[in-house]
Amino acid sequence: MGLACLGYGRKEEARRAFRRALELDNSHQNCRIYLEMAERE
């Protein structure tokens, strides 16, 4: 979900989705990378 939102430019929604995913699985490395990308843009 977060990656799709990021692709469509909906950065705030993407950040929320990535943060929620990390709450569920704190060790998800790709999610951390995508969250960093969403926060930079």
Buried (B, 14 or more C-beta within 10 A) or exposed (E): EBBEBBEEEBBEBBBBBBEEBBEEEEEBEEBBEBBEBBEEE
